[in-house]
Amino acid sequence: MTTEQVLVASNRGPVSYSLADDGSLSARRGGGGLVSGLSALGPEAGTWVCAALGDGDRAAAARDGGRLPVEDTGGQAVRMLDIPADTFDAAYNGVANSVLWFVHHLLYQTPLEPVFDADFERQWSGFEAYSAAFADALAADAEPGAAVLVQDYHLSLVPGLLRERRPDLRIGHFSHTPWAPPDLFRLLPDAIGRQVLLGILGADRAAFLTRRWADAFAACCADLLGATVGDGTVTYEGRTTRLGVHGLGADADFLRERAFRPDVDERLAALRAQVGDRRTVVRVDRTELSKNIVRGLHAFRRLLTDRPEWRGRVSHVAFAYPSRQDLAVYRDYTAEVSRVADGINAEFGAGDWTPVVLHVKDDFARSLAAYRMADVALVNPIRDGMNLVAKEVPVVSERGVALVLSREAGAAAELGEDALLVNPYDIAGTADALHRALTMAPDEREARTKRLADAATALPPSAWFLDQLAALREG
């Protein structure tokens, strides 16, 4: 095996720090595809470059040039960038989460937003400075000819900036979000849209979760840049970037082990005590605007309205964990989720039946318990790069699960044949799909669940990461 160095860049790193009142730091390691992928590399693994996200991280990054103690990282070399807090806020909240995320997930109410004014221009300058900090760190740490895997929309400018600094490197970029079609990508000021596209085209290879998102990126390059799009390639000013697709799957071994631990059993018993012997429609999401939780609740209300035979016989177990609460629009959305759920319970609740069992405190063990008990899983995002919940529930379902899935989720490309696909804006259509899911014959549901689980686990996180690396090396 070659020992070519591999570096990874992502906004969030594999470890985060908490700062105690006495100034001491405690580290908490994360999981996910990048962590497991890098651990599989062994001696090839190089530096993981990430940003300090909070006060604890900044305190850790201030020590030893941001190079974290290996005892905190599980042996992984990690360089955490202490980007000034106002610069990070402009880049992360001002641009990445409030502009690029909104464009790719089609979230703007265009009569009122976006407004690209002087305040945006200031935030964009912060985004450029944040991106340059990553490019500088990668350029400094990379050995000659190293492979660099840049992850996600936060770092869309980094491949181009890194190419300018280190043309010897092999650079890949992976987008974990959808990609907007040209008409919507053009919401961005032309110069900004070009900058984003050229940033990613600085990579030797640009990869996406589905072919649909890769094709949309290529269409934007053709439309805004006049680039030449070939079979899996984009060529601009004499330089060609290859396009790829890697559909991130669920980690079956981890899920099946973790989902049957005692703490999950305890949560499952508590949920079943709440629900009784009723059927369950389960959803597990962050209160992210694109997840479409409010319309999902409206669809459940429509089910109870149009199909009164389900009253008292089904409960909607809805976990809506607060997300990005530093942004007002997310706080308002989280409040609306609770308001609509309370309204359904007030309208239909009777006796010991609570139609919507809503939990807003994040609890992974309880989420796994809900996966195990689900008769129906409702996954109806407005738009989603993939959506791992849709892939995880069939893996640990105890009795078989019927999946009601938005056609706008990337997962629909792999799971659509065995899911009930819905238009995420269509309340009546989603309510009808819930009814069909609840009345699905047990043998059909069991057969669909097995096929869903097989498709969902075809490319688990470590293989997904290593596939990106292998494809980058092939070029």
C-alpha positions as a Markdown table, in Angstrom:
| # | Residue | x | y | z |
|---|---|---|---|---|
| 1 | Met | 0.0 | 0.0 | 0.0 |
| 2 | Thr | 1.2 | 3.5 | -0.8 |
| 3 | Thr | 2.0 | 5.8 | 2.1 |
| 4 | Glu | 1.0 | 8.9 | 0.3 |
| 5 | Gln | -0.2 | 11.4 | 2.8 |
| 6 | Val | -3.9 | 12.2 | 3.0 |
| 7 | Leu | -5.3 | 15.4 | 4.6 |
| 8 | Val | -8.9 | 16.2 | 5.3 |
| 9 | Ala | -10.5 | 19.6 | 5.8 |
| 10 | Ser | -13.9 | 20.3 | 7.3 |
| 11 | Asn | -15.6 | 23.0 | 9.3 |
| 12 | Arg | -16.2 | 20.7 | 12.2 |
| 13 | Gly | -13.4 | 18.5 | 13.4 |
| 14 | Pro | -13.3 | 15.1 | 15.1 |
| 15 | Val | -13.1 | 16.5 | 18.6 |
| 16 | Ser | -14.7 | 19.4 | 20.5 |
| 17 | Tyr | -13.7 | 21.1 | 23.8 |
| 18 | Ser | -15.7 | 22.4 | 26.7 |
| 19 | Leu | -14.2 | 25.1 | 28.9 |
| 20 | Ala | -14.8 | 24.8 | 32.7 |
| 21 | Asp | -15.0 | 27.8 | 35.0 |
| 22 | Asp | -11.5 | 27.0 | 36.3 |
| 23 | Gly | -10.1 | 27.2 | 32.8 |
| 24 | Ser | -9.6 | 23.5 | 32.3 |
| 25 | Leu | -10.6 | 21.8 | 29.1 |
| 26 | Ser | -12.4 | 18.6 | 28.5 |
| 27 | Ala | -12.4 | 16.9 | 25.0 |
| 28 | Arg | -15.2 | 15.0 | 23.4 |
| 29 | Arg | -14.6 | 12.9 | 20.3 |
| 30 | Gly | -17.2 | 12.6 | 17.6 |
| 31 | Gly | -18.1 | 9.9 | 15.1 |
| 32 | Gly | -19.2 | 9.7 | 11.6 |
| 33 | Gly | -17.8 | 8.8 | 8.2 |
| 34 | Leu | -14.7 | 10.9 | 8.2 |
| 35 | Val | -13.6 | 9.7 | 11.6 |
| 36 | Ser | -14.1 | 6.0 | 10.7 |
| 37 | Gly | -12.6 | 6.6 | 7.2 |
| 38 | Leu | -9.4 | 8.2 | 8.5 |
| 39 | Ser | -9.0 | 5.5 | 11.1 |
| 40 | Ala | -9.1 | 3.0 | 8.3 |
| 41 | Leu | -6.2 | 4.7 | 6.5 |
| 42 | Gly | -3.6 | 3.9 | 9.1 |
| 43 | Pro | -0.1 | 5.3 | 8.3 |
| 44 | Glu | -1.4 | 7.3 | 5.4 |
| 45 | Ala | -3.5 | 9.6 | 7.5 |
| 46 | Gly | -2.2 | 13.1 | 7.7 |
| 47 | Thr | -3.6 | 16.2 | 9.3 |
| 48 | Trp | -7.3 | 16.9 | 9.7 |
| 49 | Val | -7.7 | 20.7 | 9.5 |
| 50 | Cys | -10.9 | 22.1 | 11.1 |
| 51 | Ala | -12.2 | 25.3 | 12.7 |
| 52 | Ala | -12.6 | 26.2 | 16.4 |
| 53 | Leu | -16.3 | 26.4 | 16.9 |
| 54 | Gly | -16.6 | 27.8 | 20.4 |
| 55 | Asp | -14.8 | 29.2 | 23.4 |
| 56 | Gly | -13.5 | 25.7 | 24.4 |
| 57 | Asp | -12.2 | 25.0 | 21.0 |
| 58 | Arg | -10.6 | 28.4 | 20.7 |
| 59 | Ala | -8.8 | 27.8 | 24.0 |
| 60 | Ala | -7.5 | 24.5 | 22.8 |
| 61 | Ala | -6.5 | 25.9 | 19.4 |
| 62 | Ala | -4.5 | 28.7 | 21.1 |
| 63 | Arg | -2.1 | 26.1 | 22.4 |
| 64 | Asp | 0.8 | 24.7 | 20.3 |
| 65 | Gly | -0.3 | 26.4 | 17.0 |
| 66 | Gly | -3.7 | 24.7 | 17.0 |
| 67 | Arg | -2.2 | 21.2 | 17.0 |
| 68 | Leu | -4.3 | 19.1 | 19.3 |
| 69 | Pro | -2.9 | 16.5 | 21.8 |
| 70 | Val | -3.2 | 13.1 | 20.2 |
| 71 | Glu | -4.6 | 11.7 | 23.4 |
| 72 | Asp | -7.6 | 13.9 | 22.8 |
| 73 | Thr | -8.1 | 12.9 | 19.1 |
| 74 | Gly | -7.6 | 9.1 | 19.3 |
| 75 | Gly | -4.2 | 9.4 | 17.7 |
| 76 | Gln | -5.3 | 11.5 | 14.7 |
| 77 | Ala | -3.2 | 14.6 | 13.9 |
| 78 | Val | -5.6 | 17.5 | 14.1 |
| 79 | Arg | -5.0 | 21.2 | 13.5 |
| 80 | Met | -7.7 | 23.4 | 14.8 |
| 81 | Leu | -7.8 | 26.9 | 13.4 |
| 82 | Asp | -8.4 | 29.7 | 15.8 |
| 83 | Ile | -10.2 | 32.0 | 13.3 |
| 84 | Pro | -11.3 | 35.3 | 14.8 |
| 85 | Ala | -14.8 | 34.9 | 16.2 |
| 86 | Asp | -16.3 | 37.7 | 14.1 |
| 87 | Thr | -14.7 | 36.3 | 11.0 |
| 88 | Phe | -16.0 | 32.8 | 11.8 |
| 89 | Asp | -19.5 | 34.1 | 12.5 |
| 90 | Ala | -19.6 | 36.0 | 9.2 |
| 91 | Ala | -18.4 | 33.0 | 7.3 |
| 92 | Tyr | -20.5 | 30.3 | 9.1 |
| 93 | Asn | -23.7 | 32.0 | 10.1 |
| 94 | Gly | -23.7 | 34.9 | 7.7 |
| 95 | Val | -22.7 | 33.1 | 4.5 |
| 96 | Ala | -22.6 | 29.3 | 4.8 |
| 97 | Asn | -25.8 | 28.8 | 6.9 |
| 98 | Ser | -27.8 | 31.9 | 5.8 |
| 99 | Val | -27.0 | 32.1 | 2.1 |
| 100 | Leu | -25.4 | 29.0 | 0.6 |
| 101 | Trp | -27.5 | 26.6 | 2.6 |
| 102 | Phe | -30.6 | 28.6 | 1.7 |
| 103 | Val | -29.8 | 28.6 | -2.0 |
| 104 | His | -29.0 | 24.9 | -2.3 |
| 105 | His | -32.1 | 23.9 | -0.3 |
| 106 | Leu | -34.5 | 26.3 | -2.0 |
| 107 | Leu | -35.5 | 28.0 | 1.2 |
| 108 | Tyr | -35.7 | 31.7 | 0.3 |
| 109 | Gln | -39.0 | 33.6 | 0.3 |
| 110 | Thr | -38.0 | 35.5 | -2.7 |
| 111 | Pro | -40.3 | 38.5 | -2.4 |
| 112 | Leu | -38.4 | 39.5 | 0.7 |
| 113 | Glu | -35.0 | 37.8 | 0.6 |
| 114 | Pro | -32.2 | 37.5 | -0.2 |
| 115 | Val | -30.9 | 41.1 | -0.1 |
| 116 | Phe | -27.2 | 41.3 | -1.1 |
| 117 | Asp | -26.2 | 44.6 | 0.3 |
| 118 | Ala | -23.2 | 46.1 | 2.1 |
| 119 | Asp | -23.8 | 43.8 | 5.1 |
| 120 | Phe | -23.6 | 40.8 | 2.9 |
| 121 | Glu | -20.4 | 42.1 | 1.3 |
| 122 | Arg | -18.8 | 42.4 | 4.7 |
| 123 | Gln | -19.9 | 38.8 | 5.5 |
| 124 | Trp | -18.5 | 37.6 | 2.2 |
| 125 | Ser | -15.2 | 39.1 | 3.0 |
| 126 | Gly | -15.2 | 37.1 | 6.3 |
| 127 | Phe | -16.0 | 34.0 | 4.3 |
| 128 | Glu | -13.0 | 34.6 | 2.0 |
| 129 | Ala | -10.7 | 35.1 | 5.0 |
| 130 | Tyr | -12.0 | 32.0 | 6.7 |
| 131 | Ser | -11.5 | 30.0 | 3.4 |
| 132 | Ala | -7.9 | 31.4 | 3.1 |
| 133 | Ala | -7.1 | 30.3 | 6.6 |
| 134 | Phe | -8.0 | 26.7 | 5.6 |
| 135 | Ala | -6.0 | 26.9 | 2.4 |
| 136 | Asp | -3.0 | 28.3 | 4.2 |
| 137 | Ala | -3.0 | 25.6 | 6.8 |
| 138 | Leu | -3.4 | 22.8 | 4.2 |
| 139 | Ala | -0.7 | 24.2 | 2.1 |
| 140 | Ala | 1.7 | 24.4 | 5.0 |
| 141 | Asp | 1.0 | 20.8 | 6.3 |
| 142 | Ala | 0.8 | 18.9 | 3.0 |
| 143 | Glu | 3.7 | 16.9 | 1.8 |
| 144 | Pro | 4.6 | 17.1 | -1.9 |
| 145 | Gly | 1.9 | 15.3 | -4.0 |
| 146 | Ala | -0.4 | 14.7 | -1.0 |
| 147 | Ala | -4.1 | 14.0 | -1.4 |
| 148 | Val | -6.4 | 16.5 | 0.2 |
| 149 | Leu | -10.1 | 15.8 | 0.7 |
| 150 | Val | -12.1 | 19.0 | 1.3 |
| 151 | Gln | -15.5 | 18.5 | 2.8 |
| 152 | Asp | -18.7 | 20.4 | 2.2 |
| 153 | Tyr | -20.2 | 23.7 | 1.2 |
| 154 | His | -18.6 | 25.7 | 4.0 |
| 155 | Leu | -15.3 | 25.2 | 2.2 |
| 156 | Ser | -16.4 | 25.6 | -1.4 |
| 157 | Leu | -13.7 | 28.3 | -2.1 |
| 158 | Val | -10.8 | 26.2 | -0.6 |
| 159 | Pro | -9.9 | 24.0 | -3.5 |
| 160 | Gly | -9.3 | 26.9 | -5.8 |
| 161 | Leu | -7.3 | 28.8 | -3.1 |
| 162 | Leu | -5.3 | 25.7 | -2.3 |
| 163 | Arg | -4.6 | 25.1 | -6.0 |
| 164 | Glu | -3.0 | 28.5 | -6.3 |
| 165 | Arg | -0.8 | 27.8 | -3.3 |
| 166 | Arg | 0.1 | 24.2 | -4.0 |
| 167 | Pro | -0.5 | 23.1 | -7.6 |
| 168 | Asp | 1.3 | 19.8 | -6.9 |
| 169 | Leu | -1.5 | 18.5 | -4.6 |
| 170 | Arg | -4.3 | 16.2 | -5.6 |
| 171 | Ile | -7.4 | 17.9 | -4.4 |
| 172 | Gly | -11.0 | 16.5 | -4.0 |
| 173 | His | -14.1 | 18.4 | -2.9 |
| 174 | Phe | -17.2 | 16.7 | -1.6 |
| 175 | Ser | -20.6 | 18.4 | -1.3 |
| 176 | His | -22.9 | 17.0 | 1.4 |
| 177 | Thr | -25.8 | 19.2 | 0.4 |
| 178 | Pro | -28.0 | 19.3 | -2.7 |
| 179 | Trp | -26.9 | 21.6 | -5.5 |
| 180 | Ala | -29.2 | 24.3 | -6.7 |
| 181 | Pro | -30.3 | 24.3 | -10.4 |
| 182 | Pro | -29.0 | 27.2 | -12.4 |
| 183 | Asp | -32.1 | 29.4 | -12.2 |
| 184 | Leu | -31.9 | 29.3 | -8.4 |
| 185 | Phe | -28.1 | 29.4 | -8.1 |
| 186 | Arg | -28.4 | 32.6 | -10.0 |
| 187 | Leu | -30.0 | 34.2 | -6.9 |
| 188 | Leu | -26.4 | 34.7 | -5.9 |
| 189 | Pro | -24.7 | 37.8 | -7.3 |
| 190 | Asp | -23.0 | 36.8 | -10.5 |
| 191 | Ala | -19.5 | 37.5 | -9.2 |
| 192 | Ile | -20.2 | 35.4 | -6.0 |
| 193 | Gly | -21.7 | 32.5 | -8.0 |
| 194 | Arg | -18.7 | 32.4 | -10.3 |
| 195 | Gln | -16.4 | 32.5 | -7.3 |
| 196 | Val | -18.1 | 29.5 | -5.7 |
| 197 | Leu | -18.0 | 27.5 | -8.9 |
| 198 | Leu | -14.4 | 28.3 | -9.6 |
| 199 | Gly | -13.5 | 27.4 | -6.0 |
| 200 | Ile | -14.8 | 23.9 | -6.5 |
| 201 | Leu | -13.4 | 23.6 | -10.0 |
| 202 | Gly | -10.0 | 24.1 | -8.3 |
| 203 | Ala | -10.3 | 20.5 | -7.3 |
| 204 | Asp | -9.2 | 17.6 | -9.5 |
| 205 | Arg | -12.4 | 15.9 | -8.6 |
| 206 | Ala | -15.7 | 17.3 | -7.3 |
| 207 | Ala | -18.1 | 14.7 | -5.8 |
| 208 | Phe | -21.7 | 14.6 | -4.7 |
| 209 | Leu | -24.2 | 12.4 | -2.9 |
| 210 | Thr | -26.3 | 11.7 | -6.0 |
| 211 | Arg | -26.1 | 12.1 | -9.8 |
| 212 | Arg | -28.9 | 14.7 | -9.6 |
| 213 | Trp | -26.7 | 17.1 | -7.6 |
| 214 | Ala | -23.6 | 16.4 | -9.7 |
| 215 | Asp | -25.6 | 17.2 | -12.9 |
| 216 | Ala | -27.0 | 20.4 | -11.3 |
| 217 | Phe | -23.4 | 21.6 | -10.5 |
| 218 | Ala | -22.3 | 20.9 | -14.0 |
| 219 | Ala | -25.3 | 22.8 | -15.4 |
| 220 | Cys | -24.4 | 25.8 | -13.2 |
| 221 | Cys | -20.9 | 25.7 | -14.6 |
| 222 | Ala | -22.1 | 25.7 | -18.1 |
| 223 | Asp | -24.7 | 28.4 | -17.5 |
| 224 | Leu | -22.6 | 30.9 | -15.4 |
| 225 | Leu | -19.1 | 30.2 | -16.6 |
| 226 | Gly | -19.7 | 28.9 | -20.2 |
| 227 | Ala | -17.7 | 25.8 | -19.1 |
| 228 | Thr | -17.7 | 22.7 | -21.3 |
| 229 | Val | -19.6 | 19.7 | -19.7 |
| 230 | Gly | -18.5 | 16.3 | -20.8 |
| 231 | Asp | -19.4 | 12.8 | -19.6 |
| 232 | Gly | -18.6 | 13.2 | -15.9 |
| 233 | Thr | -16.3 | 16.2 | -16.4 |
| 234 | Val | -16.3 | 20.0 | -16.4 |
| 235 | Thr | -13.6 | 21.8 | -18.4 |
| 236 | Tyr | -13.0 | 25.5 | -17.9 |
| 237 | Glu | -10.1 | 27.5 | -19.4 |
| 238 | Gly | -8.1 | 24.4 | -20.3 |
| 239 | Arg | -8.5 | 22.7 | -16.9 |
| 240 | Thr | -10.7 | 19.7 | -16.3 |
| 241 | Thr | -12.4 | 18.7 | -13.1 |
| 242 | Arg | -13.9 | 15.2 | -12.9 |
| 243 | Leu | -17.3 | 14.7 | -11.2 |
| 244 | Gly | -18.2 | 11.8 | -9.0 |
| 245 | Val | -21.1 | 10.4 | -7.0 |
| 246 | His | -20.8 | 8.6 | -3.6 |
| 247 | Gly | -24.1 | 7.9 | -1.9 |
| 248 | Leu | -23.2 | 7.8 | 1.8 |
| 249 | Gly | -24.9 | 4.9 | 3.5 |
| 250 | Ala | -25.8 | 3.9 | 7.0 |
| 251 | Asp | -23.3 | 2.0 | 9.3 |
| 252 | Ala | -25.3 | -1.2 | 9.8 |
| 253 | Asp | -22.9 | -2.8 | 12.3 |
| 254 | Phe | -22.8 | 0.3 | 14.5 |
| 255 | Leu | -26.5 | 0.8 | 14.4 |
| 256 | Arg | -27.5 | -2.8 | 15.1 |
| 257 | Glu | -25.1 | -2.9 | 18.1 |
| 258 | Arg | -25.9 | 0.5 | 19.5 |
| 259 | Ala | -29.7 | 0.2 | 19.1 |
| 260 | Phe | -30.0 | -2.8 | 21.4 |
| 261 | Arg | -28.0 | -1.6 | 24.4 |
| 262 | Pro | -29.8 | -1.3 | 27.8 |
| 263 | Asp | -30.2 | 2.5 | 27.6 |
| 264 | Val | -32.1 | 2.1 | 24.3 |
| 265 | Asp | -34.3 | -0.7 | 25.8 |
| 266 | Glu | -35.2 | 1.7 | 28.7 |
| 267 | Arg | -36.2 | 4.5 | 26.3 |
| 268 | Leu | -38.2 | 2.0 | 24.2 |
| 269 | Ala | -40.1 | 0.9 | 27.2 |
| 270 | Ala | -40.9 | 4.5 | 28.2 |
| 271 | Leu | -42.1 | 5.3 | 24.6 |
| 272 | Arg | -44.3 | 2.2 | 24.5 |
| 273 | Ala | -45.8 | 3.2 | 27.8 |
| 274 | Gln | -46.7 | 6.6 | 26.3 |
| 275 | Val | -48.1 | 5.2 | 23.1 |
| 276 | Gly | -49.6 | 2.0 | 24.3 |
| 277 | Asp | -50.5 | -0.6 | 21.6 |
| 278 | Arg | -51.2 | 2.1 | 19.0 |
| 279 | Arg | -49.5 | 2.3 | 15.6 |
| 280 | Thr | -46.7 | 4.8 | 15.3 |
| 281 | Val | -45.6 | 7.3 | 12.7 |
| 282 | Val | -42.0 | 8.2 | 13.7 |
| 283 | Arg | -39.9 | 11.2 | 12.6 |
| 284 | Val | -36.5 | 12.1 | 13.9 |
| 285 | Asp | -35.0 | 15.4 | 12.8 |
| 286 | Arg | -33.3 | 18.6 | 13.8 |
| 287 | Thr | -35.5 | 21.7 | 13.5 |
| 288 | Glu | -33.7 | 22.6 | 10.3 |
| 289 | Leu | -35.9 | 24.6 | 7.9 |
| 290 | Ser | -35.3 | 22.1 | 5.1 |
| 291 | Lys | -36.5 | 19.1 | 7.1 |
| 292 | Asn | -40.2 | 20.2 | 6.6 |
| 293 | Ile | -41.4 | 19.2 | 10.1 |
| 294 | Val | -44.3 | 21.6 | 10.1 |
| 295 | Arg | -45.8 | 20.3 | 6.9 |
| 296 | Gly | -45.3 | 16.8 | 8.2 |
| 297 | Leu | -47.4 | 17.7 | 11.3 |
| 298 | His | -50.1 | 19.3 | 9.0 |
| 299 | Ala | -50.2 | 16.0 | 7.0 |
| 300 | Phe | -50.7 | 14.0 | 10.2 |
| 301 | Arg | -53.6 | 16.4 | 11.1 |
| 302 | Arg | -55.0 | 15.8 | 7.6 |
| 303 | Leu | -54.8 | 12.1 | 8.1 |
| 304 | Leu | -56.9 | 12.4 | 11.3 |
| 305 | Thr | -59.3 | 14.7 | 9.6 |
| 306 | Asp | -59.9 | 12.7 | 6.5 |
| 307 | Arg | -59.5 | 9.3 | 8.0 |
| 308 | Pro | -61.3 | 9.5 | 11.4 |
| 309 | Glu | -60.9 | 5.7 | 11.8 |
| 310 | Trp | -57.2 | 6.4 | 12.8 |
| 311 | Arg | -58.2 | 8.6 | 15.8 |
| 312 | Gly | -57.1 | 7.0 | 18.9 |
| 313 | Arg | -55.3 | 4.2 | 16.9 |
| 314 | Val | -52.1 | 6.0 | 15.8 |
| 315 | Ser | -49.6 | 8.3 | 17.4 |
| 316 | His | -47.1 | 10.5 | 15.7 |
| 317 | Val | -43.8 | 10.2 | 17.7 |
| 318 | Ala | -42.0 | 13.3 | 16.6 |
| 319 | Phe | -38.5 | 14.2 | 17.7 |
| 320 | Ala | -37.6 | 17.7 | 16.7 |
| 321 | Tyr | -34.2 | 18.6 | 18.1 |
| 322 | Pro | -33.4 | 22.4 | 18.1 |
| 323 | Ser | -30.9 | 23.4 | 15.5 |
| 324 | Arg | -29.0 | 26.7 | 14.8 |
| 325 | Gln | -30.8 | 28.5 | 17.6 |
| 326 | Asp | -28.4 | 31.4 | 17.2 |
| 327 | Leu | -30.4 | 32.4 | 14.1 |
| 328 | Ala | -33.8 | 34.0 | 14.7 |
| 329 | Val | -35.5 | 32.2 | 11.8 |
| 330 | Tyr | -34.6 | 28.8 | 13.3 |
| 331 | Arg | -35.8 | 29.8 | 16.7 |
| 332 | Asp | -39.1 | 30.9 | 15.2 |
| 333 | Tyr | -39.4 | 27.6 | 13.2 |
| 334 | Thr | -38.7 | 25.6 | 16.4 |
| 335 | Ala | -41.5 | 27.5 | 18.2 |
| 336 | Glu | -43.9 | 26.8 | 15.2 |
| 337 | Val | -43.2 | 23.1 | 15.4 |
| 338 | Ser | -44.3 | 23.1 | 19.1 |
| 339 | Arg | -47.3 | 25.3 | 18.4 |
| 340 | Val | -48.7 | 23.1 | 15.6 |
| 341 | Ala | -48.1 | 19.9 | 17.6 |
| 342 | Asp | -49.9 | 21.4 | 20.6 |
| 343 | Gly | -52.8 | 22.5 | 18.3 |
| 344 | Ile | -53.2 | 18.9 | 17.0 |
| 345 | Asn | -53.2 | 17.5 | 20.5 |
| 346 | Ala | -55.8 | 20.1 | 21.6 |
| 347 | Glu | -58.0 | 19.4 | 18.7 |
| 348 | Phe | -57.9 | 15.6 | 18.7 |
| 349 | Gly | -56.5 | 14.3 | 22.0 |
| 350 | Ala | -58.9 | 12.3 | 24.1 |
| 351 | Gly | -58.5 | 10.1 | 27.2 |
| 352 | Asp | -55.1 | 8.6 | 27.3 |
| 353 | Trp | -54.4 | 9.2 | 23.6 |
| 354 | Thr | -51.9 | 12.0 | 22.8 |
| 355 | Pro | -51.9 | 12.2 | 19.0 |
| 356 | Val | -48.4 | 13.9 | 18.7 |
| 357 | Val | -45.8 | 12.8 | 21.2 |
| 358 | Leu | -43.2 | 15.6 | 20.7 |
| 359 | His | -39.7 | 15.5 | 22.2 |
| 360 | Val | -37.3 | 18.5 | 21.6 |
| 361 | Lys | -34.4 | 17.4 | 23.9 |
| 362 | Asp | -31.7 | 15.7 | 21.9 |
| 363 | Asp | -31.3 | 12.0 | 23.0 |
| 364 | Phe | -29.6 | 9.6 | 20.6 |
| 365 | Ala | -30.7 | 6.5 | 22.5 |
| 366 | Arg | -34.3 | 7.6 | 22.4 |
| 367 | Ser | -34.0 | 8.2 | 18.7 |
| 368 | Leu | -32.8 | 4.7 | 18.2 |
| 369 | Ala | -35.7 | 3.4 | 20.4 |
| 370 | Ala | -38.1 | 5.2 | 18.1 |
| 371 | Tyr | -36.5 | 3.6 | 15.0 |
| 372 | Arg | -37.0 | 0.2 | 16.5 |
| 373 | Met | -40.7 | 0.8 | 17.3 |
| 374 | Ala | -41.7 | 2.6 | 14.1 |
| 375 | Asp | -44.5 | 1.2 | 12.0 |
| 376 | Val | -44.1 | 4.2 | 9.6 |
| 377 | Ala | -41.1 | 6.5 | 9.2 |
| 378 | Leu | -42.0 | 10.0 | 7.9 |
| 379 | Val | -39.0 | 11.7 | 6.1 |
| 380 | Asn | -40.4 | 14.6 | 4.0 |
| 381 | Pro | -37.6 | 17.2 | 3.6 |
| 382 | Ile | -38.2 | 20.1 | 1.2 |
| 383 | Arg | -34.7 | 19.1 | -0.1 |
| 384 | Asp | -31.9 | 17.1 | 1.3 |
| 385 | Gly | -28.5 | 16.0 | 0.1 |
| 386 | Met | -29.1 | 12.5 | 1.2 |
| 387 | Asn | -31.0 | 12.0 | 4.6 |
| 388 | Leu | -29.5 | 9.3 | 6.7 |
| 389 | Val | -32.6 | 8.9 | 8.9 |
| 390 | Ala | -34.4 | 7.4 | 5.9 |
| 391 | Lys | -31.5 | 4.9 | 5.7 |
| 392 | Glu | -31.1 | 4.2 | 9.4 |
| 393 | Val | -34.7 | 3.3 | 10.4 |
| 394 | Pro | -35.0 | 0.2 | 8.2 |
| 395 | Val | -31.8 | -1.1 | 9.5 |
| 396 | Val | -33.0 | -1.4 | 13.1 |
| 397 | Ser | -36.8 | -1.7 | 12.7 |
| 398 | Glu | -38.1 | -4.5 | 14.8 |
| 399 | Arg | -41.4 | -5.2 | 13.0 |
| 400 | Gly | -40.7 | -3.8 | 9.5 |
| 401 | Val | -41.3 | -0.2 | 8.6 |
| 402 | Ala | -43.1 | 1.6 | 5.8 |
| 403 | Leu | -41.0 | 4.6 | 4.6 |
| 404 | Val | -42.8 | 7.7 | 3.5 |
| 405 | Leu | -40.1 | 9.6 | 1.7 |
| 406 | Ser | -39.8 | 13.0 | 0.0 |
| 407 | Arg | -38.9 | 12.7 | -3.6 |
| 408 | Glu | -36.6 | 15.7 | -3.0 |
| 409 | Ala | -34.3 | 13.8 | -0.6 |
| 410 | Gly | -31.2 | 12.4 | -2.2 |
| 411 | Ala | -32.0 | 9.0 | -0.6 |
| 412 | Ala | -35.0 | 8.7 | -3.0 |
| 413 | Ala | -32.5 | 7.9 | -5.8 |
| 414 | Glu | -31.6 | 4.6 | -3.9 |
| 415 | Leu | -34.7 | 3.9 | -1.8 |
| 416 | Gly | -37.5 | 5.2 | -4.0 |
| 417 | Glu | -38.6 | 1.8 | -5.4 |
| 418 | Asp | -39.5 | 0.5 | -1.9 |
| 419 | Ala | -40.5 | 3.8 | -0.3 |
| 420 | Leu | -43.8 | 5.7 | -0.7 |
| 421 | Leu | -42.6 | 8.8 | -2.4 |
| 422 | Val | -44.3 | 12.2 | -1.8 |
| 423 | Asn | -44.2 | 15.8 | -3.0 |
| 424 | Pro | -43.0 | 17.5 | 0.3 |
| 425 | Tyr | -45.3 | 20.5 | -0.3 |
| 426 | Asp | -48.5 | 18.3 | -0.8 |
| 427 | Ile | -50.3 | 17.9 | 2.5 |
| 428 | Ala | -53.1 | 15.8 | 1.1 |
| 429 | Gly | -50.7 | 13.6 | -0.8 |
| 430 | Thr | -48.5 | 13.0 | 2.2 |
| 431 | Ala | -51.6 | 12.2 | 4.4 |
| 432 | Asp | -52.7 | 9.7 | 1.8 |
| 433 | Ala | -49.2 | 8.1 | 1.8 |
| 434 | Leu | -49.3 | 7.9 | 5.6 |
| 435 | His | -52.7 | 6.0 | 5.3 |
| 436 | Arg | -51.2 | 3.7 | 2.7 |
| 437 | Ala | -48.2 | 3.1 | 4.9 |
| 438 | Leu | -50.3 | 2.3 | 7.9 |
| 439 | Thr | -52.5 | -0.1 | 6.0 |
| 440 | Met | -49.6 | -1.9 | 4.2 |
| 441 | Ala | -49.8 | -5.7 | 4.6 |
| 442 | Pro | -47.2 | -7.0 | 7.1 |
| 443 | Asp | -45.5 | -9.3 | 4.6 |
| 444 | Glu | -45.1 | -6.5 | 2.0 |
| 445 | Arg | -43.8 | -4.2 | 4.7 |
| 446 | Glu | -41.3 | -6.8 | 5.9 |
| 447 | Ala | -40.1 | -7.4 | 2.3 |
| 448 | Arg | -39.7 | -3.7 | 1.6 |
| 449 | Thr | -37.8 | -3.2 | 4.8 |
| 450 | Lys | -35.2 | -5.8 | 4.0 |
| 451 | Arg | -34.7 | -4.3 | 0.5 |
| 452 | Leu | -34.5 | -0.8 | 2.0 |
| 453 | Ala | -31.9 | -1.9 | 4.6 |
| 454 | Asp | -29.8 | -3.6 | 1.9 |
| 455 | Ala | -29.8 | -0.5 | -0.2 |
| 456 | Ala | -29.2 | 1.8 | 2.7 |
| 457 | Thr | -26.1 | 0.1 | 3.9 |
| 458 | Ala | -24.4 | -0.5 | 0.5 |
| 459 | Leu | -21.8 | 2.2 | 1.1 |
| 460 | Pro | -21.1 | 2.6 | 4.8 |
| 461 | Pro | -19.2 | 5.6 | 6.0 |
| 462 | Ser | -15.7 | 4.2 | 6.0 |
| 463 | Ala | -16.2 | 2.7 | 2.5 |
| 464 | Trp | -17.7 | 6.0 | 1.3 |
| 465 | Phe | -14.6 | 7.9 | 2.5 |
| 466 | Leu | -12.2 | 5.4 | 1.0 |
| 467 | Asp | -14.1 | 5.4 | -2.3 |
| 468 | Gln | -13.5 | 9.2 | -2.5 |
| 469 | Leu | -9.8 | 8.8 | -2.0 |
| 470 | Ala | -9.5 | 5.9 | -4.4 |
| 471 | Ala | -11.3 | 7.8 | -7.1 |
| 472 | Leu | -9.1 | 10.9 | -6.5 |
| 473 | Arg | -6.0 | 8.8 | -6.9 |
| 474 | Glu | -7.2 | 7.3 | -10.2 |
| 475 | Gly | -7.1 | 10.6 | -12.1 |
